[in-house]
Amino acid sequence: MKRPPWAVLALALVLVGGSLTVVSRPSPEGPRYITDDQGRAIILHGFNTAGSTKSDPDAMPWIEEQDVENEYERMGTNFVRFLLQWSALEPEPGQYDEKYLDAVAERVSWYAERDYHVLLDMHQDLWGQGITEAGRVGNGAPEWATHTDGLTVEEQEQWELVYLEPGTMRSFDHFWNTTGEHSELMSHYVRAWRHVADRFSGEPAVIGYDLMNEPWGGTLQGPEFERGPLAELYRRSITAIRTVDNDSWIFVEPQAVGVNWGLPSALPHLDDPREGKARIVYAPHIYPLPMDLGKAYGRGEHGGGDDGRIGGSESSRVWIDRSISLWRRNVLVTADRLEAPIVLGEFGLDTSSPGAMEYVERMLALTDEIGAGRAYWSNDLDGWGPWLGRADGEEGEGAKPGPLAEVMNRPYPRAIAGEPLAVHYDEPAKTLTVSFAEKNDGSVTGPTEIYVPEREFPEGGIISSSDPEGSWAAEWDAARRVWKVESAPYLQEHELVVSPTN
Ligand SMILES: CN(C)c1ccc(C(=O)NC[C@H]2N[C@H](CO)[C@@H](O)[C@@H]2O)cc1
């Protein structure tokens, strides 16, 4: 599909503009981490569930409980970014649909029973269904909160272009109070978050709240948007949530456009009024612009060397790698400004595209290297997800796993009993190394937990520690395929290595 020339210009801006970014050093003390109720650093690996929510009449994802079981069996994930819809939560101003929240709670319980962490994502794309009469393109905001002022919204072959439609722009401008005519909208949104947090503050499986998916500033863009109304929405939502929930983590996203591609975000530091350390998480997405322009991560199948043009696959991969490097640098700078851990809220692609699995492996290695959690977009049965489609045959079988499930199913530390220093998976050797520093403040009360897949680790594989013989112990939980490791409490640093059974 040919993309408009402006997109190529945008690509050049991203990749050239990024090189002009003034980069301050990421924090000298290294990455920050989300911690659980045992004081352990948790490493979140999972999926967005699900894109199908956007068009479901009940605003629920396609999954049944068996599919959660199947996901754990096939990939050992421990995290889900679960899509919510404001339109289902608050169908009329100030009226919340408790049956909708009951349905959400039921699905949260499916994950809770399997030791997952659930991130509740107030999802939107293109504001909401109400931007067009047919209601076919947007999702998120309820009709009563949608004010296009009669301006046109034409459906587009490229869905992203609908963001630029006059009626869509106006809907966002009213929400951000750029028009000064509907200040009530943001207040409703903030109160809706307070209602959700009040409902789930007692649910330990709910790790936190992702305040808005891929924010779009309408006529406000860049620092004016991120430091203006977007920061205002976040500050008001954080304050409202903290009146009912002191302990959940609050995830904030930069504006999507530009930052998804690798450009810097201007998001400012956000205070957290909770008792104790701040629990704000920086949750960007990555979709490298060359890929958004339809370029694959393949290596040279279609000719085209690295001649500097966006030509064949070889030059595409070079440009995509430049996007990824730019994204890494700018994400670390913003996370350091926010003094926040990083969770990559979305990354994904058509798994049938050339080089797709190499791209996924690149992103898995990158998030390990920067200490970030990750949620793949998405868990849907649409060629992007890990499933080839629903299994035929007996009731209760899950969807059939595809190549992505194979790549995702790898050893990782679900929880680390200290300050992580490095997590590295050596793909060729199928060996995981986890090193961490002892916390001597008594805040850590649980063991390190490491998941390993059946494939190379039929009985758990071989686990070793840098701790002296006899000062550490590893217990194998065959049902969950998890090593639980108690380490010597008096040592400064520990290194655990899990390798395949010979
Ligand atoms: C112009 N704007 C504001 C814009 C353009 C493109 C995306 C996008 O591709 N997003 C990537 C994926 N994220 C959503 C769900 O959050 C998916 O539907 C997209 O594939 C977002 C915003």
Ligand as a Chemical Component Dictionary entry (heavy atoms), coordinates in Angstrom:
data_LIG
# 
_chem_comp.id                   LIG 
_chem_comp.type                 NON-POLYMER 
_chem_comp.pdbx_formal_charge   0 
_chem_comp.three_letter_code    LIG 
# 
loop_
_chem_comp_atom.comp_id 
_chem_comp_atom.atom_id 
_chem_comp_atom.alt_atom_id 
_chem_comp_atom.type_symbol 
_chem_comp_atom.charge 
_chem_comp_atom.model_Cartn_x 
_chem_comp_atom.model_Cartn_y 
_chem_comp_atom.model_Cartn_z 
_chem_comp_atom.pdbx_ordinal 
LIG C1  C1  C 0 -1.908 9.943  14.362 1  
LIG N1  N1  N 0 -1.967 9.205  15.589 2  
LIG C2  C2  C 0 -2.398 9.911  16.760 3  
LIG C3  C3  C 0 -1.656 7.877  15.646 4  
LIG C4  C4  C 0 -1.123 7.241  14.530 5  
LIG C5  C5  C 0 -0.792 5.883  14.588 6  
LIG C6  C6  C 0 -1.002 5.175  15.765 7  
LIG C7  C7  C 0 -0.651 3.726  15.802 8  
LIG O1  O1  O 0 -0.274 3.157  14.806 9  
LIG N2  N2  N 0 -0.735 3.059  16.986 10 
LIG C8  C8  C 0 -0.211 1.720  17.056 11 
LIG C9  C9  C 0 -1.155 0.717  17.578 12 
LIG N3  N3  N 0 -1.780 1.156  18.803 13 
LIG C10 C10 C 0 -3.196 0.948  18.686 14 
LIG C11 C11 C 0 -3.810 0.486  19.959 15 
LIG O2  O2  O 0 -3.344 1.283  21.009 16 
LIG C12 C12 C 0 -3.380 -0.025 17.572 17 
LIG O3  O3  O 0 -4.662 0.030  17.063 18 
LIG C13 C13 C 0 -2.313 0.437  16.630 19 
LIG O4  O4  O 0 -1.971 -0.569 15.723 20 
LIG C14 C14 C 0 -1.531 5.786  16.880 21 
LIG C15 C15 C 0 -1.854 7.151  16.826 22 
# 
loop_
_chem_comp_bond.comp_id 
_chem_comp_bond.atom_id_1 
_chem_comp_bond.atom_id_2 
_chem_comp_bond.value_order 
_chem_comp_bond.pdbx_ordinal 
LIG C1  N1  SING 1  
LIG N1  C2  SING 2  
LIG N1  C3  SING 3  
LIG C3  C4  SING 4  
LIG C3  C15 DOUB 5  
LIG C4  C5  DOUB 6  
LIG C5  C6  SING 7  
LIG C6  C7  SING 8  
LIG C6  C14 DOUB 9  
LIG C7  O1  DOUB 10 
LIG C7  N2  SING 11 
LIG N2  C8  SING 12 
LIG C8  C9  SING 13 
LIG C9  N3  SING 14 
LIG C9  C13 SING 15 
LIG N3  C10 SING 16 
LIG C10 C11 SING 17 
LIG C10 C12 SING 18 
LIG C11 O2  SING 19 
LIG C12 O3  SING 20 
LIG C12 C13 SING 21 
LIG C13 O4  SING 22 
LIG C14 C15 SING 23 
# 
